[in-house]
């Protein structure tokens, strides 16, 4: 049973491959940010998301970044079985794409 408001519900199944904004370029990884002052990310962790660390507490504002002093937790979830290998592969110098 799928619940409407659980993490990844808007992405569908990781194996479904529904989001393909560019043909031949699958989305390999989903990321989310959690405010530790309000939440612990328990649902994300239970759903298989991996904690990578904390942000430095900056927000993107034109023309650059502004420090707001509220670091967020960064969690990711691979959406492809080879996500780590593809994201850490050396880029092909002829077109800038990883092999």
Secondary structure, DSSP 8 states (H G I E B T S, - for coil): ---TTSTTTTT--TTT----SBTTB---EEEEEEETTT---HHHHHTT-EEEEE--SEEEETTEEEE-S--EEEEEEESSTTHHHHHHS-B-TTTS-B-
